[in-house]
Amino acid sequence: MRRRAQQFAVVLLTLASGLCLADEVLRDPTRPYTAVEQRAAASPRFVVNAIIVSDDRRVAIVNGRRVGVGSSLSGARVISIEKDQLILEMDGKRVTARLN
């Protein structure tokens, strides 16, 4: 009976240590130690849902919102709307958001 209790304790300790290790971030073993991971800047993401281009208007649905040329969207200004992409200006830089 005592041996069974010892085996049970070993199993519990093994499971507990596995749970502790599960919280750690696993590193890619093929990546050199000198490699520095670059994280994307926290900039708003623009999802182009639809684009309507006609002779008299250019409208897009971005992040579920209707925008036209000159509209503001998450700190960016819509510069141009083409048949498959939007060009926005954000912090003095041009950003292209493509229709998927």
C-alpha positions in Angstrom: 0.0 0.0 0.0 2.9 2.4 0.8 4.5 1.7 -2.6 1.2 2.6 -4.3 1.1 5.9 -2.4 4.7 6.7 -3.5 3.8 6.0 -7.1 0.8 8.2 -6.9 2.9 11.0 -5.4 5.4 10.7 -8.3 2.6 10.9 -10.9 1.2 14.0 -9.2 4.6 15.7 -9.1 5.2 14.9 -12.7 1.8 16.3 -13.8 2.4 19.4 -11.6 5.8 20.1 -13.2 4.3 19.7 -16.6 1.7 22.3 -15.9 4.3 24.7 -14.7 6.3 24.3 -17.9 3.2 24.7 -20.1 3.1 28.4 -19.2 6.6 29.0 -20.6 7.0 30.3 -24.1 8.8 27.7 -26.2 11.7 28.9 -28.2 12.4 27.6 -31.7 15.3 25.2 -31.4 16.5 25.8 -35.0 16.8 29.6 -34.5 20.3 31.0 -33.6 20.6 32.5 -30.2 21.7 35.8 -31.7 18.5 36.2 -33.7 16.3 39.0 -32.4 12.6 38.7 -32.9 11.0 41.8 -34.3 7.5 42.5 -33.2 5.1 44.4 -35.4 4.3 47.9 -34.3 0.9 48.4 -32.7 -0.7 50.1 -35.7 -4.4 49.9 -36.5 -5.2 47.1 -38.9 -7.3 48.0 -41.9 -9.5 45.3 -43.3 -11.0 46.2 -46.7 -14.4 44.5 -46.9 -15.6 46.0 -50.2 -14.8 48.7 -52.8 -17.2 50.4 -55.1 -15.7 52.4 -58.0 -17.9 54.2 -60.5 -17.7 57.2 -62.7 -19.2 59.5 -60.1 -18.0 58.0 -56.8 -15.4 55.9 -55.0 -16.5 54.3 -51.7 -15.0 51.5 -49.6 -16.1 49.5 -46.6 -13.1 49.3 -44.2 -13.4 47.6 -40.8 -17.1 47.6 -41.4 -17.3 51.4 -41.9 -18.1 53.3 -45.1 -15.4 55.7 -46.2 -14.7 57.9 -49.1 -11.6 59.9 -50.3 -10.7 62.3 -47.6 -12.4 60.4 -44.8 -10.6 59.7 -41.5 -10.2 56.1 -40.2 -8.4 55.1 -37.0 -6.0 58.1 -37.3 -5.4 57.7 -41.0 -6.8 59.7 -43.9 -8.0 58.0 -47.1 -5.9 59.4 -50.0 -7.3 57.3 -52.8 -9.6 54.4 -53.6 -8.7 52.1 -56.5 -10.6 49.0 -57.7 -8.6 46.6 -55.5 -6.8 48.7 -52.9 -7.0 51.8 -50.6 -4.2 54.2 -50.1 -4.1 55.9 -46.7 -1.9 58.4 -45.1 -0.9 57.8 -41.5 1.7 59.8 -39.5 3.1 61.2 -42.8 3.5 57.7 -44.3 1.5 56.1 -47.0 -0.2 52.7 -46.2 -1.8 50.4 -48.7 -4.7 48.3 -47.7 -5.7 45.7 -50.2 -9.1 44.1 -50.9 -9.0 40.4 -50.0 
